[in-house]
Amino acid sequence: MKYTVGMSEEIKSTITEDIVKAFAELSGDFNPIHVDETAARASQFGKRIAHGMLVGSLISAHIGMRFPGEGTIYLEQDMKFIKPVYLGDEIRIVAQIKSIRNEEKGILELSTIVYNQREEMVVDGYAIVKVPVEEK
């Protein structure tokens, strides 16, 4: 197996108006905290925040396209939303191999942590994934 415990990779992404709008359209989640500046200003956050699952989908994209990469299949994902992600935030998604649960079947446990531009943890989680394994 080409993977070892401790291997990691990160990507950065900026949460833009267009991304939040597209996610709202795709998901059907038009909660005013995400799409209405006036309503969001009156909320506990004081301004608009990104959908938690939008951030989760960026974790998924990282896992499926970058690390471990193409062919990776999700088996499980756990996310704890620690702090809000605001429009305009630049987030850094870090996926790291925490354990190889089953080398023969290609089952890995990854930590999936997201930080904002102030290096504050905004999402803490883990994923169980299946990576392609080479035939012997």
C-alpha positions as a printed NumPy array, in Angstrom:
array([[  0.   ,   0.   ,   0.   ],
       [  1.358,   3.408,  -0.926],
       [ -0.14 ,   5.099,   2.137],
       [  1.417,   5.421,   5.582],
       [  0.184,   6.772,   8.896],
       [  0.953,  10.473,   9.174],
       [  0.769,  11.269,   5.463],
       [ -1.253,  14.432,   4.891],
       [ -2.184,  17.019,   2.34 ],
       [ -3.978,  20.345,   2.559],
       [ -5.833,  22.664,   0.228],
       [ -7.107,  26.202,   0.592],
       [-10.387,  27.656,  -0.593],
       [-12.055,  31.046,  -0.25 ],
       [-15.739,  31.077,   0.617],
       [-17.328,  33.475,  -1.858],
       [-20.801,  34.83 ,  -2.466],
       [-20.995,  32.776,  -5.666],
       [-20.078,  29.529,  -3.884],
       [-22.68 ,  30.084,  -1.129],
       [-25.337,  31.019,  -3.692],
       [-24.563,  27.957,  -5.843],
       [-24.66 ,  25.676,  -2.796],
       [-28.009,  27.129,  -1.719],
       [-29.384,  26.511,  -5.215],
       [-28.012,  22.976,  -5.347],
       [-29.075,  21.951,  -1.837],
       [-32.296,  23.951,  -1.563],
       [-31.05 ,  25.38 ,   1.762],
       [-31.95 ,  29.065,   1.66 ],
       [-31.747,  29.591,   5.419],
       [-31.52 ,  33.397,   5.836],
       [-28.341,  33.031,   7.947],
       [-26.643,  32.02 ,   4.678],
       [-28.357,  34.149,   2.035],
       [-29.916,  37.255,   3.632],
       [-27.522,  39.91 ,   4.96 ],
       [-30.227,  41.721,   6.976],
       [-31.435,  38.562,   8.706],
       [-27.861,  37.383,   9.293],
       [-26.905,  40.724,  10.858],
       [-29.673,  40.205,  13.443],
       [-28.41 ,  36.672,  14.229],
       [-25.945,  35.537,  16.888],
       [-23.205,  35.64 ,  14.213],
       [-23.76 ,  39.242,  13.129],
       [-23.22 ,  38.453,   9.451],
       [-23.749,  35.685,   6.915],
       [-22.14 ,  32.305,   7.416],
       [-21.462,  29.479,   4.994],
       [-23.494,  26.3  ,   5.148],
       [-21.766,  23.713,   7.317],
       [-22.345,  21.102,   4.656],
       [-20.795,  23.384,   2.038],
       [-17.581,  23.147,   4.046],
       [-18.207,  19.401,   4.352],
       [-18.519,  19.129,   0.586],
       [-15.129,  20.827,   0.203],
       [-13.66 ,  18.184,   2.518],
       [-15.243,  15.56 ,   0.268],
       [-13.753,  17.168,  -2.843],
       [-10.306,  17.202,  -1.213],
       [-10.544,  13.519,  -0.283],
       [-11.951,  12.408,  -3.63 ],
       [ -9.751,  14.475,  -5.904],
       [ -6.507,  15.233,  -4.047],
       [ -5.804,  13.102,  -1.   ],
       [ -6.073,  10.169,  -0.989],
       [ -7.43 ,  11.032,  -4.436],
       [ -9.38 ,   9.653,  -7.361],
       [-11.09 ,   6.353,  -6.736],
       [-11.44 ,   6.983,  -2.996],
       [-14.855,   6.01 ,  -1.653],
       [-16.369,   7.482,   1.503],
       [-17.538,   5.015,   4.113],
       [-18.076,   7.448,   6.995],
       [-17.616,  11.13 ,   7.876],
       [-17.913,  12.838,  11.238],
       [-17.821,  16.63 ,  11.549],
       [-18.031,  18.923,  14.547],
       [-18.662,  22.536,  13.632],
       [-16.489,  24.456,  16.099],
       [-16.735,  28.015,  14.738],
       [-18.7  ,  29.622,  11.919],
       [-17.186,  30.072,   8.475],
       [-18.037,  33.526,   7.128],
       [-18.286,  34.684,   3.553],
       [-14.849,  35.893,   2.544],
       [-13.016,  33.468,   4.851],
       [-10.102,  31.525,   3.409],
       [-10.228,  28.023,   4.785],
       [ -7.49 ,  25.408,   4.891],
       [ -8.591,  21.776,   4.794],
       [ -6.114,  19.25 ,   6.183],
       [ -6.607,  15.52 ,   5.634],
       [ -4.158,  13.237,   7.445],
       [ -3.972,   9.461,   7.687],
       [ -4.513,   8.534,  11.334],
       [ -4.622,   4.765,  10.868],
       [ -4.703,   2.019,   8.287],
       [ -7.687,   0.008,   9.412],
       [ -7.422,  -2.722,   6.786],
       [ -4.493,  -2.68 ,   4.384],
       [ -5.795,  -5.559,   2.277],
       [ -9.112,  -3.787,   1.641],
       [ -7.61 ,  -0.277,   1.505],
       [ -9.533,   1.103,   4.496],
       [ -8.019,   4.268,   5.995],
       [ -9.032,   6.573,   8.841],
       [ -8.3  ,  10.228,   8.127],
       [ -8.489,  13.245,  10.378],
       [-10.303,  16.024,   8.519],
       [ -9.673,  19.41 ,  10.089],
       [-10.547,  22.824,   8.695],
       [ -8.928,  26.096,   9.777],
       [ -9.799,  29.666,   8.868],
       [ -7.297,  32.359,   7.848],
       [ -6.679,  33.153,  11.543],
       [ -5.619,  29.501,  12.079],
       [ -8.703,  28.875,  14.221],
       [-10.132,  25.378,  13.93 ],
       [-13.613,  25.687,  12.435],
       [-14.352,  21.996,  11.744],
       [-12.951,  18.968,  13.518],
       [-13.684,  15.563,  12.094],
       [-12.618,  12.256,  10.71 ],
       [-13.395,  10.133,   7.688],
       [-13.234,   6.427,   7.015],
       [-12.451,   5.824,   3.346],
       [-11.676,   2.999,   0.977],
       [ -8.815,   3.626,  -1.439],
       [ -8.113,   1.587,  -4.552],
       [ -5.775,  -1.334,  -3.872],
       [ -3.426,  -2.83 ,  -6.409],
       [ -4.077,  -6.394,  -7.503],
       [ -1.296,  -8.778,  -6.491]])
